Amino acid sequence: MYRKSSIIKILASIAVGAVALAGCGGGSSGAGDSTSRPKAPPSVAIATSGTFITIFAPLWAAQPELDKVAQEYGTTISFTPFGKGGDAQTALLGGSAQVNAGTSSSDTAEAAAKAQPLVAAANMFTGGGFVLVGAKKYEAERGADVAKYGGGTWGYTAEGSSSMVGTVAIAEHAGLKWTDQKGIALGSIAASEPALQTGRVDIAAMDPTSAAKTVANGNGYVVMNTNDAALFEPVSGTILGNSIVVTDEFRAQYPEFTQAVITAFIAGLNKVKNVTDPNAAYALMSPEYQKAHPNDVQFADEWALCQPAFANTDGTYSAKAIADTLKNTDLSPEQQRSPQVISLFDNSFVEAAYKELNIPRQSG
């Protein structure tokens, strides 16, 4: 029979052991034990603008990695296309999308300034993300001289959109007064070529996929590619493209999953960023993308318009790029310095991704 003192010692030892085991069980800090918290939502929708457009190539190249993330976290990851970036952002804020890749960083900053708690976790490309396409009938007479479109009709997706802001900057850089131009918000990416073809607009801002199709169809020609830093940086500076964005609430609830998605994206970005051969790039795209783009000859034209935008980023946000991007918004200087805008661009996810992937950093 144990004496009373021996029983007390045994019970104390058991209690200490239980505390030690409990201390080893929690994998991360924050509210609650990580083992009692869902690692990911049951399904994850990533919002994009347009359907499998080529400017999102890092995402399409990251499909194998995203599939592994979905399997590891017991969820499904799908892409939900929207007609324009503003609609993609609305989906994120409304909860029908959990991740947003479809909105420009400038538009995301404007939402953050309105006290929307957002986290821009990775930059997808650098540049305007669009191509200024003129009506084919003007090619011989006007060429790439933007000033010759003075007094004409200019198309873009929406008032205040990044495509409008970039178009205005290009026009004014060419010496034109925007108040002397007629601007038309076309409503969606898909509306740009028909508007040019029918003469509704003289020149239009299009995503590279739409631009390549418009040129191939004989309805337009490239006036300026804003993804070419040599052409666009003298106009607007170093502009951040679309970001991979989540709400702050989502990041706090699913920190490991958020990191896994960004790591997958960085793997995709590094697959494509230095690939200039369109055949090699096409082979990196997901089966779903290739099904939507069966014409690999046209893809070559799209890739020539897109690839420079990937080559100039490693996924992080430089201080200069943030400052230049915020200058091209409607935000006041006070709003640009607000805590919610300053904290929006978070490089920690990309830094962790490179560490995990153990690949060299190449900023372009």
Residue pairs with C-beta under 8 A, 6 or more apart in sequence:
2 10
25 33
25 35
26 33
26 34
26 35
27 34
27 35
27 256
28 34
28 255
28 256
30 252
30 255
34 256
37 253
38 254
39 73
39 74
39 254
39 256
39 257
40 73
40 74
40 75
40 254
40 257
41 75
41 98
41 254
42 75
42 76
43 75
43 76
43 77
43 78
44 70
44 75
44 76
44 77
44 78
44 98
44 99
44 261
45 78
45 79
45 80
45 91
45 96
45 97
45 98
45 99
46 59
46 77
46 78
46 79
46 80
46 97
46 98
46 99
46 100
46 101
47 79
47 80
47 81
47 82
47 88
47 89
47 91
47 92
47 97
47 99
47 100
47 101
47 102
47 103
48 56
48 59
48 79
48 80
48 81
48 82
48 88
48 101
48 102
49 81
49 82
49 83
49 84
49 85
49 87
49 88
49 102
49 103
49 189
49 207
49 242
50 56
50 81
50 83
50 102
50 189
50 190
50 207
50 209
50 210
51 81
51 292
52 60
52 79
52 81
52 288
52 289
52 292
52 293
53 189
53 207
53 208
53 209
53 210
54 207
54 208
54 209
54 293
54 299
54 302
54 303
54 305
54 306
55 124
55 125
55 129
55 207
55 208
55 209
55 227
55 241
55 242
55 306
55 309
56 101
56 124
56 242
57 268
57 272
57 281
57 284
57 285
57 306
57 310
58 124
58 125
58 265
58 268
58 269
58 271
58 272
58 273
58 310
59 66
59 79
59 101
59 124
59 265
59 268
60 268
60 284
60 285
60 286
60 288
60 289
61 268
61 269
61 271
61 272
61 284
61 285
61 286
62 264
62 265
62 267
62 268
62 269
62 271
63 268
63 286
63 287
63 288
65 263
65 264
65 267
65 268
66 77
66 261
66 264
67 77
68 264
69 77
69 257
69 260
69 261
69 264
70 76
70 77
72 260
73 257
73 260
75 257
77 261
80 91
80 96
80 97
81 102
82 88
82 91
82 102
83 157
83 187
83 188
83 189
83 190
84 157
84 158
84 161
84 187
84 188
84 189
85 102
85 103
85 104
85 107
85 157
85 161
85 162
85 242
86 103
86 107
86 157
86 158
86 161
87 102
88 97
88 100
88 101
88 102
88 103
89 100
89 102
89 103
89 107
89 108
89 111
89 245
91 97
91 100
92 98
92 99
92 100
92 103
92 118
92 245
92 246
92 247
93 111
93 116
93 247
98 246
98 250
99 244
99 245
99 246
99 250
99 261
100 108
100 244
100 245
100 246
101 124
101 242
101 243
101 244
101 245
102 242
103 242
103 243
103 245
104 129
104 161
104 162
104 240
104 241
104 242
105 120
105 123
105 239
105 240
105 241
105 242
105 243
105 325
105 345
106 162
106 165
106 239
106 240
106 325
106 326
106 328
106 329
107 161
107 162
108 118
108 120
108 243
108 245
108 344
109 325
109 326
109 329
109 331
109 336
109 341
109 344
110 329
110 330
110 331
111 118
112 118
112 340
112 341
112 344
113 331
113 335
113 336
113 338
113 340
113 341
115 340
116 247
116 340
117 247
117 248
117 249
117 340
118 245
118 246
118 247
118 248
118 344
119 245
119 246
119 247
119 248
119 251
119 258
119 344
119 346
120 243
120 244
120 245
120 317
120 344
120 345
120 346
121 243
121 244
121 245
121 246
121 251
121 258
121 262
121 346
121 349
121 350
122 243
122 244
122 262
122 265
122 266
122 269
122 315
122 316
122 349
122 350
122 353
123 240
123 241
123 242
123 243
123 313
123 315
123 316
123 317
123 321
123 350
124 241
124 242
124 243
124 244
124 265
124 269
124 313
124 315
125 227
125 241
125 242
125 306
125 309
125 310
125 312
125 313
126 229
126 238
126 239
126 240
126 241
126 309
126 312
126 313
126 321
126 364
127 226
127 227
127 228
127 229
127 232
127 239
127 241
127 308
127 309
127 312
128 162
128 163
128 166
128 226
128 227
128 232
128 236
128 239
128 241
129 162
129 163
129 207
129 226
129 227
129 241
129 242
129 309
130 162
130 163
130 166
130 205
130 206
130 207
130 208
130 211
130 226
131 205
131 206
131 207
131 208
131 211
131 222
131 224
131 225
131 226
131 227
131 305
132 146
132 167
132 170
132 203
132 204
132 205
132 206
132 222
132 223
132 224
132 225
132 226
133 192
133 196
133 203
133 204
133 205
133 206
133 211
133 214
133 215
133 220
133 221
133 222
133 223
134 142
134 149
134 202
134 203
134 220
134 221
134 223
135 196
135 199
135 201
135 202
135 203
135 219
135 220
136 218
136 219
136 220
136 221
138 148
138 149
138 202
138 203
139 221
141 148
142 148
142 149
142 223
143 223
144 222
144 223
144 224
145 174
146 170
146 171
146 173
146 174
146 176
146 223
146 224
147 174
147 175
147 176
149 171
149 176
149 202
149 203
149 223
150 174
150 176
150 180
150 181
151 180
151 181
152 181
152 182
152 202
152 203
153 181
153 182
153 183
153 184
153 200
153 201
153 202
153 203
154 167
154 171
154 181
154 182
154 183
154 184
154 201
154 202
154 203
154 204
154 205
155 183
155 184
155 186
155 191
155 192
155 195
155 196
155 200
155 201
155 203
155 204
155 205
156 163
156 164
156 167
156 183
156 184
156 185
156 186
156 204
156 205
157 163
157 164
157 185
157 186
157 187
157 188
157 189
157 192
157 205
158 164
158 185
158 187
159 183
159 185
160 330
161 185
163 205
164 183
164 185
164 205
165 328
165 329
166 205
166 226
166 232
166 235
166 236
166 239
166 328
167 183
167 205
168 178
168 183
169 235
169 236
169 328
170 224
170 226
170 235
171 178
171 181
172 178
173 234
173 235
184 195
184 200
184 201
186 192
186 195
186 201
186 204
189 206
189 207
189 210
190 210
192 204
192 205
192 206
192 210
192 214
193 204
193 206
193 210
193 213
193 214
193 217
193 219
193 220
194 200
195 201
195 204
196 203
196 204
196 214
196 219
196 220
197 214
197 217
197 219
203 223
204 220
206 214
208 225
208 227
208 302
208 305
208 306
209 293
209 302
211 220
211 222
211 302
211 305
212 298
212 301
212 302
212 305
213 298
214 220
215 221
215 222
215 301
216 298
216 301
222 305
224 231
224 232
225 231
225 232
225 305
225 308
226 232
226 235
226 239
227 305
227 306
227 308
227 309
228 308
229 238
229 308
229 312
232 239
236 324
236 328
237 320
237 323
237 324
237 325
237 327
237 328
238 318
238 320
238 321
238 324
238 325
239 321
239 324
239 325
239 328
240 317
240 321
240 322
240 325
240 345
241 309
241 313
243 345
244 261
244 262
244 265
246 258
250 258
251 258
258 349
259 349
259 352
259 353
262 349
262 350
262 352
262 353
263 349
263 352
263 353
263 356
263 357
265 315
265 353
266 315
266 350
266 353
266 354
266 357
267 353
267 357
269 310
269 313
269 314
269 315
270 357
270 359
270 362
271 284
272 281
272 284
272 307
272 310
273 310
273 311
273 313
273 314
273 362
273 364
274 311
274 362
275 281
275 284
275 307
276 307
278 296
278 299
278 300
278 303
278 304
279 296
279 300
281 299
281 303
281 307
282 290
282 293
282 296
282 299
282 303
285 293
293 299
293 302
311 364
312 363
312 364
313 363
313 364
314 350
314 354
314 361
314 362
314 363
314 364
315 350
315 353
316 347
316 350
316 351
316 363
317 345
317 347
322 345
326 336
326 341
329 336
331 341
335 341
354 361
